[in-house]
Amino acid sequence: MRRFAQAFLPEALPPALPPAVAAALAEAPERYNVAVRKPAAVIYDAGDGLAVSDFTWGLVPSWSKLPETKYTTVTARLERAPSSRIYRSAWEKRRCVVPMTGYYKWDRTTKPARPYFIQARNGEVLFAAGLWDRWPADAPELHTFTVLTMPNDAIPPPLVPDGPVVLGADAVTDWIAGPWLPSRFLARMRQPALDAYPVSRRIRSRDVDDYTLLEPADALGDDASDGVDDGDWDEDDD
């Protein structure tokens, strides 16, 4: 997963969310093609209670010499994050939740590859468990995040069954506060039923960001001649 969407209708936000968080998400900018190094609305707690702010996707650890990393840090595998040098501190101290309308994955069993949009079957918001950090540690200028992932058989074939760890709305506060045995806490989360449908390959471009990206496309057709430069396409967008 390298792209996702955020566009929240007030009536679609679950009542289990704290009212201030729900209000902030309802007012957040609509984004239909969040990519690496782009901003997204994140639920977190910096010590004053839950808040929603725009963080940059792709975690940069506070000890990094530069405001970037040579590693791919948009996602972190659940089983590896606790022991990873990059994520260890955030795992212990800075957990967050990334609300999503849905996310994109690529079917690479076809040529050309075809993007699909994945969403909850009941249409509800997906609350993905994440980690965040601030750079540099002494005088933060940049707030970044990563999304935790794990195998998920709810993702329909032919897509690779791996995706964000989704929390129930009633578990958002507990995850951010820091549950006892966090790996077990997440592993026990019941993942929602998901639907997936093909969308336009226009999501290849980081500069394309509008609601039409969510419109279904012909799975058998080829919209390659859509005016999007292949140079904008991240081959790892699966």
DOSE-889779 format. One record per residue (C-alpha): x, y, z. Coordinates in pm, whole numbers, always signed. Layout:
residues N
> px py pz
> X Y Z;
...
***
This chain:
residues 238
> px py pz
> +0 +0 +0;
> +152 +329 -113;
> -158 +545 -172;
> -479 +612 +21;
> -773 +851 +38;
> -921 +1071 +310;
> -1264 +1230 +257;
> -1491 +1214 +560;
> -1858 +1299 +576;
> -1971 +1393 +928;
> -2256 +1141 +918;
> -2014 +863 +821;
> -1793 +906 +1129;
> -1875 +652 +1403;
> -2021 +775 +1734;
> -1747 +590 +1924;
> -1499 +860 +1821;
> -1442 +1144 +2070;
> -1657 +1438 +1950;
> -1360 +1674 +1905;
> -1179 +1418 +1689;
> -1488 +1357 +1475;
> -1535 +1732 +1426;
> -1170 +1777 +1323;
> -1189 +1491 +1071;
> -1509 +1631 +922;
> -1325 +1958 +859;
> -1004 +1800 +726;
> -914 +1861 +360;
> -1039 +1600 +115;
> -748 +1401 -27;
> -789 +1125 -282;
> -427 +1038 -363;
> -211 +1060 -53;
> +142 +952 -147;
> +482 +939 +19;
> +600 +1277 +151;
> +248 +1418 +123;
> +39 +1537 +420;
> -248 +1343 +573;
> -473 +1388 +874;
> -351 +1182 +1171;
> -506 +1122 +1514;
> -242 +1138 +1790;
> -171 +1257 +2143;
> +128 +1484 +2213;
> +44 +1499 +2583;
> -267 +1718 +2583;
> -526 +1463 +2476;
> -631 +1338 +2133;
> -589 +1579 +1844;
> -593 +1572 +1465;
> -309 +1729 +1266;
> -151 +1700 +923;
> +165 +1486 +932;
> +388 +1388 +641;
> +366 +1028 +522;
> +693 +841 +555;
> +837 +827 +906;
> +1166 +1008 +968;
> +1317 +905 +1305;
> +1414 +1188 +1539;
> +1779 +1080 +1537;
> +1815 +1106 +1160;
> +2079 +1354 +1043;
> +1852 +1469 +761;
> +1474 +1525 +733;
> +1450 +1217 +514;
> +1552 +854 +508;
> +1691 +623 +244;
> +1450 +353 +361;
> +1087 +306 +260;
> +899 +404 +577;
> +542 +463 +458;
> +452 +123 +604;
> +599 -92 +880;
> +537 -463 +924;
> +367 -533 +1254;
> +598 -819 +1346;
> +915 -614 +1277;
> +829 -267 +1404;
> +892 -328 +1778;
> +1254 -431 +1719;
> +1336 -199 +1428;
> +1586 +78 +1498;
> +1375 +316 +1290;
> +1044 +243 +1461;
> +1138 +125 +1812;
> +1106 +462 +1986;
> +780 +548 +1811;
> +643 +202 +1892;
> +704 +262 +2261;
> +602 +628 +2288;
> +427 +768 +1982;
> +137 +571 +1843;
> -122 +722 +1611;
> -422 +633 +1399;
> -457 +715 +1030;
> -824 +740 +922;
> -888 +636 +562;
> -1180 +633 +324;
> -991 +349 +161;
> -658 +265 +2;
> -514 +154 -330;
> -337 -166 -427;
> -210 -288 -763;
> -300 -614 -933;
> +25 -720 -1097;
> -114 -1043 -1242;
> -223 -843 -1548;
> -34 -637 -1802;
> -51 -348 -1765;
> -92 -362 -1390;
> -430 -245 -1267;
> -497 -36 -952;
> -786 -122 -721;
> -950 +82 -449;
> -1015 -108 -125;
> -1279 +7 +120;
> -1489 -129 +406;
> -1784 -325 +271;
> -2019 -133 +500;
> -1878 +200 +382;
> -1736 +298 +721;
> -1407 +478 +778;
> -1099 +257 +818;
> -886 +346 +1121;
> -532 +223 +1052;
> -287 +178 +1337;
> +27 +384 +1290;
> +338 +532 +1450;
> +463 +890 +1437;
> +784 +1076 +1510;
> +919 +1431 +1511;
> +1238 +1558 +1356;
> +1472 +1671 +1495;
> +1418 +1565 +1854;
> +1536 +1889 +2017;
> +1342 +2138 +1802;
> +1085 +1955 +1589;
> +1031 +2096 +1241;
> +873 +1789 +1080;
> +610 +1543 +1202;
> +592 +1217 +1009;
> +409 +885 +1031;
> +400 +527 +910;
> +114 +277 +876;
> +143 -64 +1039;
> +63 -357 +811;
> +3 -729 +841;
> -137 -1019 +635;
> -511 -977 +580;
> -721 -1244 +411;
> -1012 -998 +390;
> -840 -832 +94;
> -1005 -984 -215;
> -797 -1172 -475;
> -615 -1125 -704;
> -465 -856 -478;
> -183 -947 -241;
> -346 -1019 +100;
> -146 -767 +299;
> -266 -430 +424;
> -309 -184 +710;
> -390 -307 +1059;
> -744 -171 +1105;
> -877 -75 +1448;
> -1237 -50 +1559;
> -1341 +307 +1634;
> -1375 +210 +2000;
> -1008 +101 +2008;
> -860 +424 +1870;
> -807 +585 +2211;
> -666 +264 +2365;
> -409 +218 +2088;
> -283 +576 +2109;
> -270 +564 +2490;
> -49 +257 +2477;
> -204 -85 +2541;
> -32 -351 +2745;
> +129 -595 +2498;
> +60 -379 +2190;
> +147 -649 +1935;
> -110 -880 +2087;
> -359 -593 +2111;
> -335 -533 +1736;
> -322 -898 +1637;
> -655 -950 +1814;
> -829 -676 +1619;
> -1105 -816 +1403;
> -1047 -690 +1051;
> -1354 -558 +866;
> -1498 -711 +553;
> -1354 -535 +249;
> -1455 -472 -110;
> -1224 -383 -397;
> -1290 -250 -745;
> -1065 -135 -1032;
> -995 +236 -1073;
> -810 +451 -1323;
> -435 +428 -1360;
> -437 +806 -1321;
> -345 +750 -956;
> +10 +694 -1085;
> +55 +1069 -1082;
> +115 +1235 -745;
> -27 +1555 -891;
> -371 +1408 -964;
> -594 +1441 -659;
> -971 +1459 -706;
> -1282 +1252 -634;
> -1289 +1101 -983;
> -1001 +875 -879;
> -1256 +674 -681;
> -1481 +613 -981;
> -1487 +250 -1101;
> -1292 +176 -1418;
> -1331 -106 -1668;
> -1118 -392 -1534;
> -1071 -526 -1886;
> -1003 -191 -2047;
> -674 -8 -2071;
> -671 +358 -1977;
> -296 +383 -2019;
> -340 +664 -2269;
> -470 +897 -2000;
> -205 +1160 -2035;
> -18 +1055 -1722;
> +357 +1022 -1754;
> +479 +676 -1651;
> +767 +850 -1481;
> +525 +948 -1204;
> +437 +585 -1139;
> +594 +425 -831;
> +657 +63 -930;
> +630 -34 -564;
> +272 +92 -538;
> +113 -242 -452;
***
